Amino acid sequence: MNETVTIHIDGQAVTVPRGSTVLDAARKLGIAIPAMCFLEGHTAEPSCMVCQVKVDGEDRLRPSCATAAVDGMRIESETAEVHAARRTALELLLGDHLGDCVAPCSVACPVDLNIPLMIRRIRGGQPALAGAMARLCRDCGGRCEKTCRRAARDRPVAIRNLIRYAADIGEEPPPDDATTGGFSTHVGRVSPEEIDRYMVEANSIQRVKPADGAAYTDEEARREASRCMRCDCRAADDCKLREYGALYKAHTRKYKSSRRAFSQNRHPQGLIYEPGKCIVCGLCVQIAREAAEPLGLTFVGRGFNVRVGVPFDRPLADGLRKVAGACAEACPTGALVLEEDEA
């Protein structure tokens, strides 16, 4: 038996080992087919349907990650029909996605300043780098503070005071991550109970006033920066849902369902799980199973209510004792992330 097969993708011939998938063949050709629920070296369990392609002679589209390459097969991956199907798949995922790619304060900013990152740099002792960002500000009258979620608890973070403090420090050019840019989903209005969950990120102190009535000292700036609840996404620059949503011009609210409640589960190893961002791709379930985690992760519920959880409703720490980091690295949407250095 021939150990290889030859197929054509978008008119290009490629020979791959028998048993390869269409996605394997496309990657060998350098054709970038989007894939969210697939990870090299793991079993394909197609659920996101973002990697669909057209097989010549067939009416329906197929997920390329789970379609075996058959000798003589002809595939189209970049037609209008394929792009429309991928866009719809992304819009269905976005309709149930709960998270802000970009924090409300940055959305309101006329220059798209990455305000939460600037604040974290002040808090983490990098005022010069924060200052390089702050100098991009064009005073708009405080739109950022008017949208700050912290106002629902007591008073908004004093963003304008922090910008004034940082802008006077250093003369470095703005870093590449100074602005947020582009595609974002939005949580919208949050309940008092959800504000309590956001407050896990923040210091509960009252808004800090400059002692001299004019400008923050370094310590005052760090204390005020510690009040930020961190509404932006830790994985915003490494999220496949955001990347492909922008690439295929997906509408974030086309299939918007009733919103899930915001929640976070924290693991002692620094892993953070946000169920509202999970697309139930199953990669973390596979990784935990392959690592022989004593409990691991599993699918809980049925139909549209299915979610990932630890068996017997145990804490996340009980399910992931060995591979918390590997699960975070594999997660395509930032539902599982490692808490990084705030600076």
N, C-alpha and C positions, 0 to 999 in steps of 0.2 A: 504494500500500500504506500502511495506517495505520502511522505511526511510533511509536505507543504501544500498550500492552496494559493491560488492567485485570484484576486478580485480586483475590480475597478471602482474607485471612489472619485466622483467628480471628474471622470475621464482619465484618471491616473491609475496605472497598474501597480499593484503591490503584492509581493509574495510573503506569506507569513506561515509559521508553523501550524499544522492542523490542530484544531482545538482553540485557536485564537478567536477573538471576537472582532466585530466590525470596528469597535472603538480601538482595539489594539492596532488594527491595520491602519486606521486613520492617523493614529499617533505616530506610527512608523513613517507615514508620508508627511508628517508635520501639519496635518489638518486639525485645527483646534475645534473639536466637538465639545460643547459644554457638558459637564457631568458633575452632579452634586452628590448623589448617593453611592458613587463608586469610588473605591480606593484600591490602588494597585496592590496586588498580593492578597486580596480578600474576595470572597464570593460575591458575585453581582446579585443583588436583590433589588431590582428596579422599582423605585417608588416615586422619584421626583419627575420622571419622564421628560427631563430637559434635554436628554441626549438623543432625541428621536431623529431617525433618518428615513429616507424613502428607498425601499428595495424595488428595483425594476420588475414590473409585472405583478406587483401586489397593490391592493387598494389601500390597506392601512399602513400607517407608519409603525416603525419598530424602535425599541430602545437599543441603541448601538452597544451598550455595555453588556447586554445579555443576549445578543444575536450572534450566533456562531458564523464565522466566515466560511462560506461554501464556495468551492472552486467554480469560477465563472460568474459569480454574483456581481451585479452592477448596482452601485449605491449612489444616491444623490444626497448631499448633506447641506447644500447651501441654496435650495430653491425657496421661493416665496411661501410655498405650502409648508415646508419644514420650519422656516423661521416663524411663521404664524403659529404653528403647533407648539414650538418652544416658548414663544411669548405667552401663550395661553397657560402652559404648564407653570411658568414663573408667576403669572398673575394669580393663579389658584393658590400657590404657596404664599404669596404676598398677602392674599386676602385673610390669611389666618396668622400672619406674623405679628408679634407684639414686641416692638422695640424701636427706639430712636437711633437711626444710624448717626444722625447729627442732633445734638442737644437743641432744645427750643431757643436758648440764648444765641446760638450760632446761626440758627435758621433766621432769626430776626435781624441779624447783623448785616448791614448793607455790603460789607466787604467779605462776608463769609469767614470771619476770623474764628479760628478754632479756640474758642474761649475756654472750654473746660481743660484743654491741654495747657493753655497758658497759665490757668489757675493752678494746675497740678505742678507746673514747673516753679511757680512761686512757692508753693507749699513744700516742694521737695528741695529747695535750696538752689535753684537755677535761675535767679532773677535776671541775669544778663540775657539768657536765651528767651525768657518770657518777655523781656524788654524789646527784643528784636521783633517779636510778634505784636506786642502792644502798639508799636509805632505805626502799624498798618491802620489803626483805628481812625475813622473819620467821625467825629462826634455827631451822633444823630439824635441826641436828646435822650438816650438811655433806653432804646428799644430792647436791648439785651436784658436789662433789669426788669422791665415790664413783663417779660415772658418767663422769668426765672421761677421754677416750680417751688423753690424754697419759700416763696411768698405765701404759699398755702399753709405753711407751718408757723412762721413768725414774720420775718422780713426777707426780701430777696438778698442774695449775695451782693455785696457792694462792688460790682464788676467795674464800674467807672472809676472808683477809687483805686482798685487794683491796677487798672490800666494806667492811670496817672502815675502810680508808684513805679510800675515796671518800665514805662516809657522813658523815664529819666536815667535808666541804667544801661550802660554799654552802648556800642555802636555797631554791633554785628548786623549783617544783612538778614532779612527774614529767612528762617529755615523753610525747607520744602513742605513741612507739615503745618505751616502757619495758618493755612486756610483749609476749610473742610471740603468744599467743592462737591458738586454733582448730586447724585441720586440719594434719596433718603426716605425711609418710612417714618411714621410718626405715631406715637402712642395716643396723643390727644389728652383730653381732660382726665385727670386722675382723681381717685377717691381719697378721703382722709386715711383710710386703711393702707392704700398703696403708698401714700406719702410716708407713712411710718416705715414701709419696707425700703423706700429710697433712702431714708434717713440713716440706714445702716452704714452708708458711705460717708456720712457727714458728722462733724462735731456739733453737738447740740447747743453750743454757746450762742448768746445773743450777738447781733450784728456789732462789729467792732468799729468804734469811732476813733479817728486819729487824736491822740492825746493833745497835740498842739493845735488841733482844729483845722489843719491844712493838709498834711501829708502823712501817710503811714510810715512808721519805722519798719525795719526788716521783720521784727517780731510781730508787730501788729498785722502786717501784710500776710505773714504765714498763718496767723490765727484766723484771719478773715477767709483766707483761701481754704482753710480746713472746713468751712461751712458748706462748701459745694457738695451737692448730693450725687454728682456724677451721673447725669442723665444720658450722656452719649454712650455709644457702644464700644466696648473694648476691642472688638474684632472688626470695626468698620473698614479698616484698610486691608482686611484679609478675609472678607466674607464673600463667598461665591454667589449667594443670593443677590447681594448688592451689585457685585461685578456684572453678573449676567443680566440682572434687571436693567442696568444702565445700557449694556450692550444691545439688548433687544428692545429697548424703549418700552418696557413693561409698565402698565399703569398700576400703581400701588393699591388703589382702592376699587378696582373694577369688580372684584368678587369679594368685597369686604363683608365678613360675617360679624356676628355679635362678638364683641371684644372679650377676650379672656382677661382675667385679673393678672396684674403684674405681680410676680413673685421671684425670689431668688433663694436658692439653696447653696450653702457654703460647706466646703470640704476642708478638713484640717490641713491638707497639703496645698491649700491655696486655690483649689478648683471652685469655680462658680458655675452653677447651673441655673439657667433661666428657661423654664419650660415653655414660655410664650414664643421663644425663638426656634424651638425644636421642630424639624420637619419630618421626624420619625423615619429617618433614613436607615437606622439600624446599625450604623458603623460602630458606634460605641458598644452596642450589644454584642456584635461580633468580636470586637477586640477584647472585651471582658471575658467572653466565652473561651476564646483561643488562649488567653492567659491563665485559664483555669482559676479565675477569681472564685472564692468560696461561695459567694452569693451572686455577684455580678449584676447585670442589668437585664431587664426583660420588657416586653410590651404589656401594658396594662390597659384594660378596657377594650372596646370594640368600635368598629366603624369610625365615624368622625371624632369619637371621643378617645381614641387610642392615644396613649402617651408612653414615654419611656420612664421607667422607675425601677426601684430596687425591690426584689421579691419580698413579700410579707410586709410591704409598706415600711421597710427599715430605712434608716438614714443613708444618705449618699456615701458617707464614709464607710459604711458596712459593705456597700456594693463594690466600691472601687478602692481596694487596698494596695494594688500593684500598678495599675495602668491608668491612673487619673490623668497624668500628663499626656500619654498616648491618645487617650480619648479626646482631650482638648485639642491636640494637634490635628486630629482627623475630622473634627466637627466642621461642617461646611458653612455654618451660619452664625457662629458665636454663641450658640446655646450653651456650650461648654467652653469655658476659657480659664486660663490661669491668671491669677491676680498678679500683675506685673509691678515692678518698682514704680511708685507714683511719680517719681521725678522723670 
